[in-house]
Amino acid sequence: MQRGARDNRLMPIHRHFSLALVLGLLSAIGPFAIDMYLPALPDIGRSLRADVGTVQLSLTAFFISLGLGQLLYGPVSDMVGRKPPLYFGLGLFTLASVGCALATDIQMLIALRFLQGLGAAAGGVIPRAIVRDLHTGTEAARLMSLLMLVFSVSPILAPLTGSVVIAITGWRGVFWVVALAAVAGMLMLRGAVAETRSEGLRMGSSLGGALRSYGLLLRDAHYLGLVFIGAATMSGFFVYLAGSAFVMINHYGLTPTQYSLAFSLNSVAFIGAAQFTSPLGRRIGLPRLVKFATTASGLLMATLLSFYLLGGDRLVVLIVLFFVSSAFMGLVVPTTSVLALDAHGAIAGTASALMGTLQMLCGAVAMGVVGLFANGEPLPMVAGMATCALTSMTLAWITLGGQPRPGPAPEVVR
């Protein structure tokens, strides 16, 4: 009897972990296609005879479609269920990945990367909706934390995996690998995830209701301030993401594997620091935590920019200062997300989708602007990173200077 009772207690834990593993892997396919691809950027430029800025456009195109797609997949999954749009997104991602592997010029690669990001957007939105369908309160938090644990492995392992694949097969092999990952995701989705959006709830959803919700959010200055604090913080990381391969491999002479290890260090700092958000928030308050972390990150990046403007050029300074700055970014991003959604519980899914879209688009714009000045040298990248960090710091003090507490948002009729 005791053994049977223990087995019954373990079954929910096992189901939680199995579901979190599948949902986490589905969520990670898009980021994996970004991070695994980074060590290949210089090789792609040489292979397709494209300059640094043009190659970076293939990354920018992915971010733009990854952001825009979230606005569509959220409402559609409310109307038709969670699994059909997930299948569609993974299918589109697979076909676009195969196209990227066969691309013959940079313009074709850019267009296919846009389609690839549009497919990946489904994995960015729908797994979170599935968690909300199944659980609330502590159970939802427990499942979401497991999902994020799986998801967080991507920026650590993907660059290393990418460098190994590139060494064996060349840059085209990266796209074959992510295509196979998407196919595996579809198989796991079929076998391990049941439809969680009931027929009755689907009938109560509409695109008109989603549009009204988006309108409400776009009129909320406090919500937008918090979203753009996180967006500016993430944009600094996206600028680094777009330019670091050229700087570290071409300028500083690292091998793709050495670059991947250096890149992973920043991901470890970001993810590790994020685990302290809750205890620090309880101790000093979430608004104060955001102001402190954005200020620290902004001052560090201003110091790094001053170093390069004064003629400095050392890899160790770049790695160390951005490592510490990444840790502060890890405190900002989850905290601003919690604060932004706090007053919009009735439309949390729509608020989350709009937040993800605006942040991705801001990152894409930042990468595009810095790409106009990119020359393979560290200074344009560092200047872009510092500008984003200082923007985030300024927005934090404007938005949270008085620590306003907006009232709850009204329910939006679907």
KOLMAR-970736 format. One record per residue: y, x, z of N, C-alpha, C in turn. Coordinates in steps of 0.2 Angstrom, whole numbers, padded with zeros to 4 digits, always signed. Example, Ala and Ser with C-alpha at 12.3 -4.5 7.8 and 13.67 -1.06 7.14 Angstrom:
BEGIN
-0028+0066+0039-0022+0062+0039-0016+0066+0039 -0011+0064+0035-0005+0068+0036+0000+0064+0039 
This chain:
BEGIN
-0006+0004+0000+0000+0000+0000+0006+0004+0000 +0006+0010+0004+0012+0014+0005+0013+0017-0002 +0008+0020-0005+0009+0023-0012+0011+0018-0017 +0009+0012-0017+0011+0007-0021+0019+0005-0020 +0021+0005-0014+0028+0003-0013+0032+0009-0015 +0030+0015-0014+0034+0021-0016+0034+0021-0024 +0029+0020-0027+0029+0020-0034+0034+0014-0037 +0034+0008-0033+0039+0003-0035+0046+0005-0034 +0047+0009-0029+0054+0012-0028+0056+0017-0033 +0051+0021-0036+0053+0026-0041+0054+0023-0047 +0051+0017-0049+0051+0015-0056+0059+0013-0058 +0063+0010-0053+0070+0009-0055+0073+0016-0057 +0072+0021-0053+0075+0028-0054+0073+0030-0060 +0066+0030-0062+0064+0032-0068+0067+0028-0074 +0068+0022-0074+0071+0018-0079+0078+0020-0080 +0082+0021-0074+0089+0023-0074+0089+0030-0078 +0085+0034-0076+0086+0041-0080+0084+0041-0087 +0079+0037-0089+0077+0036-0096+0082+0033-0100 +0085+0028-0097+0091+0024-0101+0097+0029-0101 +0098+0032-0096+0104+0037-0096+0103+0043-0101 +0097+0045-0101+0095+0050-0106+0096+0048-0113 +0094+0042-0115+0095+0040-0122+0102+0038-0123 +0106+0035-0119+0113+0033-0120+0117+0040-0120 +0115+0044-0115+0119+0051-0115+0118+0055-0122 +0112+0055-0124+0111+0058-0131+0114+0055-0137 +0114+0048-0137+0118+0044-0142+0126+0046-0141 +0128+0046-0135+0135+0048-0134+0137+0055-0136 +0132+0059-0136+0133+0067-0137+0133+0068-0144 +0130+0064-0148+0129+0066-0155+0136+0068-0159 +0141+0064-0158+0147+0066-0161+0150+0072-0158 +0151+0073-0151+0153+0080-0149+0149+0085-0151 +0142+0084-0151+0138+0090-0154+0139+0092-0161 +0141+0087-0165+0143+0088-0172+0150+0092-0172 +0154+0092-0167+0160+0096-0167+0158+0103-0164 +0155+0103-0158+0154+0109-0155+0149+0114-0158 +0144+0111-0161+0139+0115-0165+0142+0118-0171 +0147+0115-0174+0150+0117-0180+0155+0122-0180 +0158+0123-0173+0163+0128-0172+0162+0135-0175 +0156+0138-0173+0155+0145-0175+0154+0146-0182 +0153+0140-0186+0153+0141-0193+0159+0141-0197 +0165+0139-0194+0171+0138-0197+0173+0144-0202 +0173+0150-0199+0175+0156-0203+0170+0157-0209 +0163+0155-0208+0159+0156-0214+0160+0150-0219 +0162+0144-0217+0163+0139-0221+0169+0141-0226 +0174+0144-0223+0180+0146-0226+0179+0151-0232 +0174+0156-0230+0173+0161-0235+0168+0158-0241 +0163+0153-0239+0159+0150-0243+0162+0146-0248 +0167+0142-0246+0170+0137-0250+0177+0139-0253 +0179+0145-0251+0185+0149-0254+0191+0144-0251 +0191+0143-0245+0197+0139-0242+0200+0143-0236 +0207+0142-0235+0210+0146-0230+0209+0142-0223 +0212+0146-0218+0211+0143-0211+0213+0136-0210 +0219+0135-0212+0222+0128-0211+0218+0122-0215 +0215+0124-0221+0212+0119-0225+0205+0118-0221 +0202+0123-0219+0195+0122-0216+0196+0118-0209 +0202+0119-0206+0203+0115-0200+0204+0108-0201 +0206+0106-0207+0207+0099-0209+0200+0096-0209 +0195+0099-0210+0188+0096-0210+0187+0094-0202 +0189+0097-0198+0189+0095-0191+0194+0090-0189 +0200+0090-0191+0205+0085-0190+0202+0078-0193 +0200+0078-0199+0197+0072-0202+0192+0069-0198 +0188+0073-0195+0182+0070-0190+0185+0067-0184 +0190+0070-0181+0194+0067-0175+0197+0061-0177 +0201+0061-0183+0204+0054-0184+0199+0049-0185 +0194+0049-0189+0189+0044-0190+0186+0042-0183 +0184+0047-0179+0181+0046-0173+0185+0042-0168 +0192+0043-0169+0196+0039-0165+0197+0032-0167 +0199+0031-0174+0200+0025-0177+0193+0020-0176 +0188+0023-0177+0181+0019-0177+0180+0016-0171 +0183+0019-0165+0182+0016-0159+0185+0009-0158 +0191+0008-0161+0194+0002-0161+0190-0004-0165 +0186-0002-0169+0182-0007-0173+0175-0008-0170 +0172-0003-0167+0165-0004-0165+0165-0008-0158 +0170-0008-0154+0170-0011-0148+0170-0019-0149 +0175-0022-0153+0175-0029-0154+0169-0031-0158 +0167-0027-0163+0161-0029-0167+0155-0030-0163 +0154-0025-0158+0148-0025-0154+0148-0031-0149 +0154-0034-0147+0155-0040-0143+0152-0046-0147 +0154-0046-0154+0152-0052-0158+0145-0052-0160 +0142-0046-0162+0135-0046-0165+0130-0043-0161 +0132-0040-0155+0127-0037-0151+0128-0029-0151 +0125-0026-0146+0126-0018-0146+0122-0014-0151 +0116-0016-0152+0112-0012-0156+0113-0012-0164 +0115-0018-0167+0116-0017-0174+0122-0012-0176 +0128-0012-0173+0133-0007-0175+0131+0000-0173 +0126+0001-0168+0124+0007-0166+0120+0010-0172 +0115+0006-0174+0111+0008-0180+0115+0009-0186 +0120+0005-0188+0125+0006-0193+0128+0013-0192 +0131+0014-0186+0135+0021-0185+0130+0027-0186 +0124+0026-0183+0120+0032-0184+0117+0033-0191 +0116+0028-0195+0114+0028-0202+0120+0031-0206 +0126+0029-0205+0132+0032-0208+0132+0039-0207 +0132+0041-0200+0132+0048-0198+0127+0052-0201 +0121+0050-0202+0115+0054-0205+0117+0055-0212 +0119+0050-0216+0120+0051-0223+0126+0056-0224 +0131+0055-0220+0137+0059-0221+0135+0066-0219 +0131+0067-0214+0129+0074-0212+0125+0077-0218 +0120+0074-0221+0117+0076-0227+0122+0078-0233 +0127+0074-0234+0132+0076-0239+0136+0082-0237 +0137+0083-0231+0141+0089-0228+0137+0095-0230 +0130+0095-0229+0126+0100-0230+0125+0102-0237 +0127+0097-0242+0126+0098-0249+0133+0099-0252 +0139+0099-0248+0145+0099-0251+0147+0106-0255 +0150+0105-0260+0151+0111-0265+0159+0113-0265 +0163+0109-0262+0170+0112-0261+0173+0109-0254 +0178+0112-0252+0181+0110-0246+0184+0103-0246 +0186+0100-0251+0189+0093-0252+0183+0088-0250 +0177+0090-0253+0171+0085-0252+0169+0086-0245 +0169+0091-0242+0167+0092-0235+0172+0088-0230 +0178+0089-0232+0183+0085-0228+0182+0077-0228 +0181+0075-0234+0180+0068-0235+0173+0065-0231 +0168+0070-0232+0162+0068-0229+0162+0069-0221 +0166+0073-0219+0167+0074-0211+0171+0068-0209 +0175+0065-0213+0179+0059-0211+0173+0053-0210 +0169+0052-0215+0164+0047-0214+0159+0049-0208 +0157+0055-0207+0153+0057-0202+0156+0055-0195 +0163+0056-0194+0166+0054-0188+0166+0047-0187 +0167+0043-0193+0167+0036-0192+0160+0033-0190 +0155+0036-0192+0148+0035-0189+0147+0037-0182 +0150+0042-0180+0149+0045-0173+0153+0041-0168 +0158+0037-0170+0162+0033-0166+0158+0028-0162 +0153+0025-0165+0148+0020-0162+0145+0023-0156 +0143+0029-0156+0140+0032-0150+0145+0034-0145 +0152+0034-0146+0157+0035-0141+0159+0029-0137 +0158+0023-0140+0160+0017-0137+0154+0013-0134 +0149+0011-0138+0144+0006-0136+0140+0008-0130 +0138+0015-0129+0134+0016-0123+0137+0014-0117 +0144+0015-0117+0148+0013-0111+0147+0005-0110 +0148+0002-0116+0147-0006-0115+0140-0008-0113 +0135-0004-0115+0128-0006-0113+0128-0005-0105 +0131+0000-0102+0131+0001-0095+0134-0005-0092 +0140-0007-0094+0143-0013-0091+0139-0019-0092 +0136-0020-0097+0131-0026-0098+0126-0026-0093 +0123-0021-0091+0117-0020-0087+0119-0020-0079 +0125-0017-0077+0126-0016-0070+0133-0016-0069 +0135-0018-0062+0142-0017-0060+0142-0013-0053 +0147-0011-0051+0148-0008-0044+0144-0002-0044 +0141+0000-0038+0138+0006-0037+0132+0008-0042 +0128+0002-0044+0123+0004-0049+0126+0006-0056 +0131+0003-0058+0135+0005-0064+0137+0012-0063 +0140+0014-0058+0143+0021-0057+0137+0026-0057 +0131+0024-0054+0126+0028-0054+0123+0030-0061 +0122+0024-0065+0120+0025-0072+0125+0029-0076 +0131+0027-0075+0136+0031-0079+0137+0038-0077 +0136+0040-0071+0136+0047-0069+0130+0051-0072 +0124+0048-0072+0118+0051-0076+0120+0052-0083 +0123+0047-0086+0124+0047-0093+0129+0053-0094 +0134+0053-0090+0139+0059-0091+0136+0066-0090 +0131+0066-0086+0128+0072-0084+0124+0075-0091 +0121+0070-0094+0118+0072-0101+0123+0074-0106 +0128+0069-0106+0133+0070-0111+0137+0077-0110 +0138+0079-0104+0141+0085-0102+0138+0092-0105 +0131+0091-0106+0128+0097-0108+0130+0099-0115 +0132+0095-0119+0134+0096-0126+0139+0102-0127 +0145+0102-0124+0149+0107-0125+0147+0114-0123 +0142+0114-0119+0139+0120-0116+0134+0123-0121 +0129+0119-0123+0123+0121-0127+0125+0121-0135 +0129+0116-0137+0130+0115-0144+0133+0122-0148 +0138+0125-0145+0140+0131-0149+0135+0137-0149 +0131+0137-0144+0125+0142-0144+0120+0140-0149 +0118+0134-0149+0113+0131-0154+0116+0132-0161 +0122+0131-0162+0125+0132-0168+0125+0139-0171 +0126+0144-0166+0126+0151-0168+0119+0153-0170 +0114+0150-0167+0107+0152-0168+0106+0149-0175 +0107+0143-0176+0106+0140-0183+0109+0143-0188 +0116+0145-0187+0119+0148-0193+0116+0155-0194 +0114+0159-0189+0111+0165-0190+0105+0165-0194 +0101+0159-0194+0095+0158-0197+0095+0155-0204 +0100+0150-0204+0100+0146-0210+0107+0146-0214 +0112+0149-0211+0119+0148-0213+0122+0142-0211 +0128+0141-0213+0132+0135-0210+0130+0128-0212 +0126+0128-0218+0124+0121-0220+0118+0119-0215 +0115+0123-0212+0109+0121-0208+0112+0117-0202 +0118+0118-0200+0121+0114-0194+0121+0107-0196 +0122+0105-0202+0123+0098-0204+0116+0095-0205 +0111+0099-0207+0104+0096-0207+0101+0095-0200 +0103+0099-0195+0101+0098-0188+0104+0092-0185 +0111+0091-0186+0114+0085-0183+0111+0079-0187 +0109+0079-0193+0107+0073-0197+0100+0072-0193 +0096+0076-0192+0089+0075-0189+0090+0072-0182 +0096+0075-0178+0097+0072-0171+0099+0065-0172 +0103+0063-0177+0104+0056-0178+0098+0051-0179 +0094+0054-0183+0088+0050-0185+0083+0049-0178 +0083+0055-0174+0080+0054-0168+0083+0049-0163 +0090+0049-0164+0093+0044-0160+0092+0037-0161 +0091+0036-0168+0089+0029-0170+0082+0027-0168 +0077+0032-0168+0071+0031-0165+0071+0029-0158 +0074+0033-0154+0075+0032-0147+0078+0025-0145 +0083+0024-0149+0087+0017-0148+0082+0011-0149 +0078+0012-0154+0073+0006-0156+0068+0006-0150 +0065+0011-0147+0060+0011-0143+0062+0010-0135 +0068+0013-0134+0070+0013-0127+0076+0009-0124 +0079+0006-0129+0085+0002-0127+0084-0005-0130 +0085-0010-0125+0084-0017-0127+0092-0020-0128 +0092-0025-0132+0099-0028-0133+0101-0031-0127 +0108-0029-0125+0110-0031-0118+0116-0036-0119 +0118-0038-0125+0123-0043-0126+0120-0049-0128 +0121-0054-0123+0117-0061-0124+0120-0065-0130 +0117-0069-0132+0119-0074-0138+0125-0078-0136 +0125-0080-0130+0131-0084-0127+0137-0080-0127 +0137-0074-0124+0143-0070-0124+0145-0068-0131 +0141-0067-0135+0143-0065-0142+0147-0071-0145 +0145-0077-0144+0149-0083-0147+0156-0083-0144 +0157-0081-0138+0164-0081-0135+0168-0075-0137 +0166-0071-0141+0170-0065-0143+0173-0066-0150 +0179-0063-0151+0182-0064-0158+0187-0058-0159 +0188-0056-0165+0193-0051-0167+0200-0053-0165 +0201-0060-0165+0208-0062-0163+0209-0060-0156 +0204-0062-0151+0205-0060-0144+0206-0053-0143 +0202-0048-0147+0203-0041-0146+0210-0039-0148 +0213-0042-0153+0219-0040-0156+0225-0042-0150 +0224-0048-0147+0228-0050-0142+0228-0045-0136 +0222-0043-0134+0221-0038-0129+0224-0031-0131 +0224-0029-0137+0227-0023-0139+0235-0024-0138 +0237-0029-0140+0244-0031-0140+0247-0030-0133 +0243-0033-0128+0245-0033-0121+0245-0025-0118 +0240-0021-0120+0240-0014-0118+0246-0010-0121 +0247-0012-0127+0253-0008-0131+0259-0010-0128 +0260-0015-0124+0266-0017-0121+0267-0014-0113 +0261-0011-0111+0261-0009-0104+0263-0001-0104 +0269+0000-0102+0272+0007-0102+0268+0012-0097 +0266+0009-0091+0262+0013-0087+0255+0015-0089 +0252+0010-0092+0245+0012-0095+0246+0017-0101 +0251+0016-0105+0252+0021-0111+0254+0028-0108 +0258+0028-0103+0260+0034-0100+0254+0038-0097 +0249+0035-0094+0243+0038-0092+0239+0040-0097 +0238+0036-0102+0234+0038-0108+0237+0044-0112 +0243+0045-0112+0246+0050-0116+0246+0057-0112 +0246+0056-0105+0245+0062-0101+0238+0065-0102 +0233+0061-0102+0226+0063-0104+0226+0065-0111 +0230+0062-0116+0229+0064-0123+0232+0071-0124 +0238+0072-0121+0241+0079-0121+0237+0084-0119 +0234+0083-0113+0229+0088-0110+0223+0089-0115 +0220+0084-0117+0215+0085-0122+0217+0088-0128 +0223+0087-0131+0225+0090-0137+0226+0097-0136 +0227+0100-0130+0227+0107-0130+0221+0110-0131 +0216+0106-0128+0209+0109-0129+0207+0108-0136 +0209+0103-0140+0207+0102-0147+0210+0107-0151 +0216+0109-0149+0220+0115-0153+0215+0121-0152 +0213+0123-0146+0209+0128-0145+0202+0128-0149 +0200+0122-0149+0193+0120-0152+0194+0122-0160 +0200+0120-0163+0201+0121-0170+0202+0128-0172 +0205+0132-0167+0208+0139-0169+0204+0144-0166 +0200+0143-0161+0197+0149-0157+0192+0153-0161 +0188+0149-0165+0183+0153-0169+0186+0158-0174 +0192+0156-0177+0195+0161-0181+0198+0167-0177 +0201+0165-0171+0204+0170-0167+0199+0175-0164 +0194+0172-0161+0189+0176-0158+0185+0180-0162 +0183+0177-0168+0178+0180-0172+0182+0185-0177 +0187+0182-0181+0190+0186-0186+0195+0191-0183 +0199+0189-0178+0204+0193-0175+0201+0198-0170 +0197+0196-0165+0195+0200-0159+0188+0203-0161 +0185+0201-0166+0179+0204-0168+0172+0202-0165 +0172+0196-0161+0166+0194-0158+0161+0191-0163 +0155+0192-0161+0150+0189-0166+0150+0181-0164 +0147+0177-0169+0146+0170-0167+0143+0168-0160 +0138+0172-0158+0135+0171-0152+0139+0173-0146 +0143+0178-0147+0148+0180-0141+0153+0175-0141 +0156+0172-0147+0161+0167-0147+0158+0161-0143 +0152+0159-0145+0149+0153-0142+0148+0154-0134 +0147+0160-0132+0147+0161-0124+0154+0160-0121 +0159+0163-0125+0165+0162-0122+0168+0155-0122 +0166+0151-0128+0168+0144-0128+0165+0140-0122 +0158+0142-0121+0155+0138-0116+0158+0139-0109 +0161+0145-0108+0164+0146-0101+0169+0141-0100 +0173+0139-0105+0178+0135-0104+0176+0128-0102 +0170+0126-0106+0167+0120-0105+0164+0119-0098 +0161+0125-0095+0159+0125-0088+0164+0124-0083 +0170+0127-0085+0176+0126-0080+0178+0119-0080 +0179+0116-0086+0181+0109-0086+0176+0104-0083 +0169+0105-0084+0165+0100-0081+0164+0101-0074 +0164+0108-0072+0163+0109-0065+0169+0107-0061 +0175+0108-0063+0181+0105-0059+0181+0097-0059 +0178+0094-0064+0178+0087-0064+0174+0084-0059 +0169+0087-0056+0165+0085-0051+0169+0084-0044 +0175+0088-0044+0179+0087-0038+0184+0082-0038 +0184+0078-0043+0190+0073-0044+0190+0068-0038 +0184+0066-0037+0183+0060-0032+0185+0063-0025 +0182+0069-0022+0184+0071-0015+0192+0073-0015 +0194+0076-0020+0201+0078-0020+0206+0072-0021 +0204+0067-0025+0208+0061-0025+0208+0057-0018 +0202+0057-0015+0202+0054-0008+0207+0057-0003 +0207+0064-0004+0211+0068+0001+0219+0068-0001 +0221+0068-0007+0228+0069-0008+0231+0063-0013 +0226+0059-0015+0228+0053-0019+0228+0055-0027 +0226+0050-0031+0225+0052-0038+0231+0053-0041 +0237+0050-0040+0243+0051-0044+0245+0059-0042 +0245+0060-0036+0247+0067-0034+0242+0072-0037 +0236+0071-0037+0231+0075-0040+0233+0077-0048 +0235+0071-0051+0237+0072-0058+0243+0077-0059 +0248+0075-0055+0254+0079-0055+0253+0087-0053 +0249+0088-0048+0247+0095-0047+0243+0098-0052 +0238+0095-0055+0234+0098-0060+0237+0100-0066 +0242+0095-0069+0245+0096-0075+0251+0101-0074 +0254+0102-0068+0259+0107-0067+0255+0114-0067 +0250+0114-0063+0246+0121-0063+0244+0123-0070 +0241+0118-0074+0239+0120-0081+0245+0122-0085 +0251+0118-0085+0256+0119-0089+0259+0126-0087 +0260+0128-0081+0262+0135-0079+0258+0140-0081 +0251+0139-0081+0247+0144-0083+0247+0145-0091 +0248+0140-0095+0248+0140-0102+0255+0143-0104 +0260+0142-0100+0267+0145-0102+0267+0152-0100 +0263+0154-0095+0262+0162-0094+0258+0165-0100 +0253+0162-0102+0249+0164-0108+0254+0165-0114 +0258+0160-0115+0262+0160-0121+0267+0166-0120 +0270+0167-0115+0275+0172-0113+0272+0179-0115 +0265+0180-0113+0262+0186-0114+0261+0188-0121 +0260+0183-0125+0259+0184-0132+0266+0185-0136 +0271+0181-0133+0277+0182-0136+0281+0189-0135 +0279+0192-0129+0281+0198-0127+0277+0204-0130 +0272+0202-0135+0269+0207-0138+0262+0209-0136 +0260+0205-0131+0253+0206-0128+0248+0204-0133 +0242+0206-0133+0236+0204-0137+0230+0207-0134 +0227+0203-0129+0221+0205-0126+0217+0199-0125 +0210+0200-0127+0206+0194-0127+0204+0192-0120 +0204+0197-0115+0202+0195-0108+0207+0191-0105 +0214+0192-0107+0219+0188-0104+0219+0181-0107 +0217+0180-0113+0216+0173-0116+0211+0170-0113 +0205+0173-0112+0199+0170-0109+0200+0168-0102 +0203+0172-0098+0204+0171-0091+0209+0165-0089 +0214+0166-0092+0220+0161-0091+0218+0154-0094 +0214+0154-0099+0212+0147-0102+0206+0144-0098 +0202+0149-0095+0197+0147-0091+0199+0143-0085 +0204+0146-0082+0207+0143-0076+0211+0136-0078 +0215+0136-0083+0218+0130-0086+0213+0125-0087 +0207+0127-0090+0202+0122-0092+0200+0118-0086 +0199+0122-0080+0197+0119-0074+0202+0113-0072 +0209+0115-0072+0214+0110-0070+0213+0104-0075 +0212+0105-0082+0211+0100-0087+0205+0095-0084 +0200+0098-0082+0194+0094-0079+0196+0089-0074 +0202+0091-0070+0204+0086-0065+0208+0081-0068 +0212+0082-0073+0217+0078-0076+0213+0072-0080 +0209+0074-0085+0206+0069-0089+0203+0063-0086 +0198+0064-0081+0194+0058-0078+0199+0054-0074 +0204+0058-0070+0208+0054-0066+0213+0050-0069 +0216+0052-0075+0220+0048-0079+0217+0042-0082 +0210+0043-0084+0206+0037-0086+0205+0032-0081 +0204+0034-0075+0203+0029-0069+0209+0025-0068 +0215+0029-0068+0221+0026-0066+0224+0021-0072 +0222+0023-0078+0224+0019-0084+0220+0012-0084 +0214+0012-0082+0210+0006-0082+0210+0002-0076 +0213+0005-0071+0213+0002-0064+0216-0005-0064 +0222-0007-0068+0225-0013-0068+0223-0018-0074 +0217-0015-0077+0215-0019-0083+0207-0020-0083 +0205-0022-0077+0198-0024-0076+0195-0029-0081 +0199-0034-0082+0197-0040-0086+0196-0038-0093 +0200-0033-0095+0199-0030-0102+0197-0023-0103 +0193-0021-0098+0192-0014-0097+0189-0011-0104 +0184-0014-0107+0181-0012-0113+0186-0010-0118 +0191-0015-0120+0196-0014-0125+0201-0009-0123 +0203-0009-0116+0207-0003-0114+0204+0004-0115 +0198+0004-0113+0194+0010-0114+0194+0012-0122 +0193+0008-0126+0193+0009-0133+0199+0012-0136 +0205+0008-0134+0211+0010-0136+0213+0017-0133 +0211+0018-0127+0213+0025-0124+0209+0030-0128 +0203+0029-0130+0199+0034-0133+0202+0035-0140 +0204+0030-0144+0207+0031-0150+0214+0034-0150 +0218+0033-0145+0225+0036-0145+0224+0043-0143 +0219+0045-0139+0218+0052-0137+0215+0056-0143 +0211+0053-0146+0208+0056-0152+0213+0058-0158 +0217+0052-0159+0222+0053-0164+0228+0058-0162 +0229+0058-0156+0234+0064-0153+0231+0071-0154 +0225+0071-0153+0221+0078-0154+0221+0080-0161 +0220+0075-0165+0220+0076-0173+0227+0078-0175 +0232+0075-0173+0239+0077-0175+0241+0084-0172 +0239+0085-0166+0240+0092-0163+0237+0097-0167 +0230+0096-0169+0227+0101-0173+0230+0102-0180 +0232+0096-0183+0235+0096-0190+0241+0100-0190 +0246+0099-0185+0252+0102-0184+0251+0110-0183 +0247+0112-0179+0246+0119-0177+0242+0122-0183 +0238+0118-0187+0235+0121-0193+0240+0123-0198 +0246+0120-0198+0251+0122-0203+0253+0129-0202 +0253+0131-0196+0255+0138-0195+0249+0143-0193 +0243+0140-0194+0237+0145-0192+0237+0150-0197 +0236+0156-0195+0235+0162-0199+0229+0167-0196 +0225+0164-0192+0220+0168-0189+0222+0173-0183 +0229+0173-0181+0231+0176-0176+0232+0172-0170 +0232+0175-0164+0231+0170-0158+0238+0166-0156 +0244+0169-0158+0250+0166-0156+0251+0159-0158 +0250+0156-0165+0250+0149-0166+0246+0145-0162 +0240+0147-0161+0235+0143-0157+0238+0143-0149 +0240+0148-0147+0242+0148-0140+0248+0144-0139 +0253+0145-0144+0259+0141-0144+0257+0133-0144 +0253+0131-0148+0251+0124-0148+0248+0122-0141 +0243+0126-0138+0240+0124-0132+0245+0124-0127 +0250+0128-0126+0255+0128-0121+0260+0122-0122 +0262+0120-0128+0266+0114-0129+0262+0108-0127 +0256+0107-0128+0252+0102-0126+0252+0101-0118 +0251+0107-0115+0250+0107-0108+0257+0106-0104 +0262+0108-0107+0269+0107-0104+0271+0099-0106 +0269+0097-0111+0270+0089-0113+0266+0085-0108 +0260+0087-0106+0256+0083-0101+0259+0083-0094 +0262+0089-0092+0265+0090-0086+0272+0086-0086 +0275+0086-0091+0282+0082-0091+0280+0074-0091 +0275+0072-0094+0273+0065-0094+0271+0063-0087 +0267+0067-0084+0264+0066-0078+0270+0065-0073 +0275+0069-0073+0281+0068-0068+0285+0062-0070 +0285+0060-0076+0289+0054-0078+0285+0048-0076 +0279+0048-0078+0275+0042-0077+0273+0041-0069 +0272+0046-0066+0269+0045-0059+0274+0048-0054 +0280+0049-0056+0285+0052-0051+0286+0048-0045 +0286+0041-0046+0287+0036-0041+0281+0033-0039 +0275+0035-0042+0268+0033-0041+0268+0025-0041 +0270+0022-0047+0271+0015-0047+0264+0012-0047 +0264+0005-0045+0258+0002-0044+0258-0005-0048 +0256-0005-0054+0257-0011-0058+0252-0016-0056 +0254-0023-0057+0250-0028-0055+0244-0029-0060 +0239-0033-0058+0234-0034-0062+0236-0037-0069 +0232-0035-0074+0233-0038-0081+0230-0045-0081 +0233-0050-0084+0231-0056-0085+0224-0056-0089 +0220-0061-0088+0214-0062-0092+0216-0064-0099 +0213-0060-0104+0214-0062-0111+0209-0066-0114 +0211-0072-0117+0206-0077-0120+0203-0074-0126 +0196-0074-0126+0193-0071-0132+0192-0077-0137 
